[in-house]
Amino acid sequence: MVEAAKRNLPAMAICSTAFATLGRSQAKALGYPDLPIAIVPHPFGIRTRSELKEIAVTCADDIARLLSSAASNDTASPVAGKINRRADTLAVPDDPEGLNRYFMERHWGDGFPVIAPTPERVARMLSHTRRAPDEVVGKIAPGYGEATVERIAINAVLAGCHPEYLPVLIAAAEAVSAPEFNLQGIQATTNPGTVFLIINGPIARKLGVNSGNNCLGQGTWANATLGRGLRLILQNIGGAQPGEMDRATQGQPGKYSFCCAENEEASPWEALHVERGFSPGTSTVTVVPPLGTWNMNTHAKDVDDLLKVFADIMAFPGGSDYVYGGGAPWLVMAPEHAHILKVAGLSKADVRIRLWEQSKMSAMRLSAKDFARTQNGRRAELGEITRETMLPISPRPECIGIIVAGGPGTHSVYMPGSGYTRAAITREIVL
């Protein structure tokens, strides 16, 4: 669509009624506010074949008419403007209530109280990096706003981050901008997808990022504000406003904040960042796109029993991992469960292979619509799919992510993947 517009060819977008707002918002964000949009009635799944034929005929007529209009009127021309990568200064209310009302009216907040990003606070934040304020770290989908160092710092202040947290958010913004992470698919879907930050290395201890008891819950400033800081970056720079470009049907609490450190001291295996080629003394942030968290509570002490429970929980027909071409699920494993597996002689790679085999799910469990989507979506990977096919949760065992985190207790956490990406991205945190 955008490539055609750039080459001065007739261009347009096709959206269902439920996604028309997203289509208009994204076209505007990409510099084509007048791009024609053909609207198709939503939903499709409950329509009869005859109804779909009528819709298709109407839609074809609309597409022909809009493309003709775009060719003659040049409505797909981009809106040019001077690029200003430095933030403007605004006069805002002094009192906290007025300040927060001001930010929420402009959709710059997340529903929680914010800290005013005054020039002094932003300057203190910027003092913790050597990068220029107007340096572009990455472009944040779906609006593809430029995440400059200064804009990242502003959102960090809004979220309540301490200045020394800035390098983490710079690395996280760079990671989510990686094309293979497919942030567009995570930010603009009806799925409850979000971004989970995993912090590894010395910086986790230095900043006090919780990796133990309640590490995915409340109570730790670093976890809460780092996760929230990234969320505000995704919203304010990426343009993923709820109900506009963010089309999540319900969403999830992790879209407020989702961050922890790996409990490297309690893990019997090498840390995540070491697995990914970094030295133990390097600090990193890894971005992961989970749909939510499921408690895996089992007192099993036998390795076979333990893996059976984990695999049974992973295999459920509502999971995007099985339908959309294979995903990248994650397990946040309790130290007690990890040690049971380690004592039995299993490495992380061994656990992945066992879980990948044991979590295969019969295509018989899928609904008729989801089965048809799976046949189309995974044919290249699995060949012809029948109701007897055993579907793997991911294309390869290596796609299953594992970290060790949390405190004492027999509770691990399963995080189904978004189905839109198999790439968790790790970036070094440069202090």
N, C-alpha and C positions, 0 to 999 in steps of 0.2 A: 504494500500500500504506500508506504512512505517513499520507497525507492522509485515507484512510478511517478509520484508527485515531484520528487527531486529531478527527474528526467523530463519534466513537463509533459508527461503522458496523462491521459484521463485517469483519475484515481478516485476511489471511494472506499467506504467501510461497510460491512454487512454485520448487523448486530441483531440479536433478539431483543424484545422489549425490555427484558430484565437487565440487559447489558448496554442499553442505549446510552445511559449516563456515563458508563465507563468509556464507550466509544468516543463520545463527544469530549470528555475530559482528557482522554489520552491524545486525541487529535490536536486539541488546543495546546496541551503540554509540549507536543512535538513541533509546534509552530504552524499547524494547519487548522485554525479554528473554523474555517468555512468548508472543510472537507465534507462532501455529501455522504449521508449515511442511509442505507436501506434498512428498514426495520422489519423484522420477521416476528410474528406473534410467538410468545412464549407461554407455556412450555410446549415441546414437541412430543414428548413421550406419551402423552395421553390422547394424541390425535389418531383418527382412523386414517387408513391409506388414502381414501377419497378426499378427506380434509387436507391431508398433506399435499395432494396433487393440486388442489385449489390454491393453497398457500404458495406452492412453488411457482405456479403460473403468475400469480400476482407479484411475487418477489422478482421473477425474471423481467416482468414489465417495468417494475420500479428501477431495477438495476440498469436496464437499457436507457430509461428516461434520465436517470441521474448521471450516467456516464456521458450521455449526449450533452447534458447541461454543463458538466464539468469541462468537456472539451471546448464548448463554445464560450463559456463565461470565465474560464481560468479560475474557478473557485478553489482549486487545490493549491494555489500559490502560497508559499510560506510567508508568514508575517516577519519581516526583517526588523531588527532592532539592535541597538548598541548593547553589547554584552558587558554587564557590570558584575564583577565577581566579588565585590566588597559589599558588606551589609549597610543598609541605611540606618540612621538613628531616628527613633520615633519617640514622641512624648506620650507617656502612658500614665494611668492613674497611680498615685502614690500608695493608696491603701491596698492591702492584700486582696480584699474582696473585689474591689474595682479592677485591680490588675488581672486577676484570674477570670473575671467576667469578660474583660477586654480580649484576652487570649482565646477563650472558648468561643466567643462570637466570631472570631476570625479563623476558627478551626486550627489553631496552633497548639492546642493542648490535647491531653488524652483523657480528661475527666478528673484527674487528680490535681491538687494545687501545684503551681509551677513557681520556680525561682526566676525573678526578672533578670534577663541577660543584659545587664548594664555594660557599658564599655569597659568599666574597671574589672568586672567579673570575667568578661570575655578575655581581656588582656592577661589576667592571671592564669586563665586556662591555657592561653596560647604560649605562655612562658614555659610550658612543659613539652614543647616541640621546637625543633629547629627548622621545620618546614614553613614556607611562606604562607601567610593567611589566605592569599588568593590562589594557592596551588590546588588544582583539581585532583582529588584522590580517586574519584570514580563517578560514574553516572548511575543514579539510583532509579530503577524501574518501579512502577510502570510509567511515571512521568518523565523519567530520564533527566531529572534535575541534577545539576553539577554539585557534587559533594565537595566543596572546598574545605580546606582546613578550618577556616573561620566559621563556616556554616555548621560544621561538625561541632566546633567549640560552643557555638550558641545553643545548639540543642542539648549539649552536655550540661550547660548551665541550667537550662530549663528543667532538666531531669533531676537536678540536685547532685550531679557528680562533683567530686573533689577535683581540683585541677590536675592532680597526678594521674587521673583516670584517662585523660585525653588520648595518650598513645594507644590505649586499648581500642577506643572507638574509631580512631583513624584506621587501625589495622582491620577492624570489623567492617567498616565502610568499604575498604578496598576488597575484602573477601566477598561481600555480598554483590559487589559489582562485577565479579568474574562471570563471563558469559556462560560458562558451564554450570554455574549455580542456578541459573534460570530464575532469577528473582521475579521476573514478569509473571511466570506461572504461579509463584507462591503468593504474590501480593494481590493479584487480580482474580483469584478463583473464588468459587462458592465454598470450597473446602475451608476448614478452620486452620489452614497452614500458618505458621509463624516462623520466626528465626530464633534458634536456641544458640546461645554463646557458651562455648566451653573454653575455659582459661587454663593454660598449662604453663609450667616453668616457674622460675623464682618470683615473677611479678604477682602470681596468685597469692603467695604468702606475704609479699611486701604490701599489697593493697588490702589484704584481709578478705579475699574472696572465699566464701564458705564452700568447703568441699565435703563437709561431714554432716552431722545431724541437721535435718531440715534444709539441706542445701538448695532444694528447689522451691522452698517456701519462703515465708516472711522472716524478717528479723536481722538481716545483714545489709548494711548500707551499700556496700560495693556491689553485691549481687543485684539488689533492687534497682539502683540507679544506673548501673551499666546496661542492664537489660532494657530499662526504660529509655535510656539515652539512645540506644540503637532504634527502638521503636519510634521515637520522635524523629529520628533521621529518616526512617523509612516512610513516615507519614508526611513530614514537613518538606523534605527535600525530594523524596520519591513521589509525593502526591497521592499516596494510598489513603485517602480519606474514607472512613467507613460510609458505605452507602453510595459512594461515587466510584472511585477506581478500586477500592477494596470492596469486593462483592461477597464476602463471607456470609453464608446463610445464618449462622449463629456466632461464629468466631469462637474464641476460647480465652480463658484468663491469662494464658501465656502470651497473649498479644499485648498485655500491659508491660510485662517484664519476664524474661526467661534467660537466666544466666547462672552458672555455677562453675567451680573449679573441679578438676579431676582430683580425687583423693589419691595422689601419687604415693604417699607414705603407706597407705593401707592396701595398695594394690599389689598383688603377687606377680603382676606382669609389667612389661615396659609401658611407659606412659604413652598416651595418644600421640603427642607431638614427636616422640622418639620413633614410634611406628612409622610416622610420616616423614622421617628423614632429618629431623632437627636434633641437635645435641641436647642432652638433659638440661644444660644450663641456659638454654634459649627459652625466652618467653614467647608464647604464641596464643592466638585466638582462633578457634575453629567455629565456623557457622554451619548449622544443621537445620533442616526444614521439617520439623515434626508436626503432626496433626493433633497431638495431645499426649497425655500420659496415662498409662494403665498400671495399677499396682499389681505386682506379681508376688503374692505372699505365699510362701511355702516353707515348711520346716523340713523338707526333704534333705537327708544327709547322704543319700546314695546318688552318685553322679548321674546314673541313668534316669532315676526318678526326677531329679532336678531339671535335666534337659527336656524330659517329656512334658513337665508342667510349662516350662518356658515356651516350647514349640507349640503346645496346644493353645496357649494364649495368643501367640502370634498369628495363628491361622484362623481368620474370621472373614466371612464373605463380604462384609462392609468395608474392608480395607482397600484403599486405593492401590496398595503395593501389588496386589494380585491382578488387578484389572488393567491398569494403564501402561503396561509394558514392563512391569517389574520395577520395584522401588528400591529404597535404601533405608530400611528401618534401623532403629538404634535401641540398644539396651544400656540403661544406667544400672550397673550391677552392684548390689550391696557387697561390701568387703567379705562378709561371711559366705555368701554364695560363690564369690570369686575364688576364695580359698578352697572350698570343696572341690571345685573344678581343677584347680592347680595341684592339689594333693593327689588327685587321680591321674596326674600326669598330662593334663590337657593345656595346650597353649591357647592363646586367643584365636589363632588360625584354626586349631582343632575344634574349638567351640563353634566357630562360624560354620564350619563344614557340617558338624552334627546338627546344628539348628537349621541350616539350609535344607538338609535332607529330611529332617523330622517335621518341619513346618509345611511341607508340601500339602496343598489342599486340593481336594477333588473339585473339578469344575462343576460337578453335580450340585454343589452347594450354592452356586451363583444363581441369581434371578435370570429370567430369559433375556432381559435387556442387557444386563451386565455380562452375561455369557457371550452375547453377540459382540459387545464392545471388546471383550477379551480376545475373541477369535480374530478380530481385525487388528487390535493393538499389539498382540504378541505372536502373530503368525510368523513374522520374520525371525523371531527368536526361537520359537518352539515348534514351528511347522504347523500342520493342520491340528486344530484343537477340537476334541470331542468332549462329550460329557464325562467320559472315563479318564480324561487327561488329568494328571496330578500336576498342579500348577506350583512352580517354585515362587517364593516370595520376592526374589530378586534374580536378575540374570546370572549372577555368580555369588558364591559365598562371601567374597571379599566386599560385596556391597553392604553387608550387615555391619553396622558400627557398634563398637563396645567400648565403654569407659567404666571405670570403677569410681563410685562416689557414694556419699552417704555415711551414716554412722552405724552403731550396733543395731542389729535386727535382721530379720529374715524377709526383708522387703526389697525387691528390685523393681525397676520401672521399665516398661516397654513403651517405646515411642514409634508408632507407625509412621512411615514416610509419606510425603505429600503426593507421590506418584508422578510429579512433574520434574523431578531431578534426582539423580543418583550421586550427585557431587556435593560432598561436604568439603568446604574449602578452608584450608589452614594458612594463616599469614603470621609472619614474625611481628612481634610488637617491638618497635624501635624506640628506645627510651632516650 
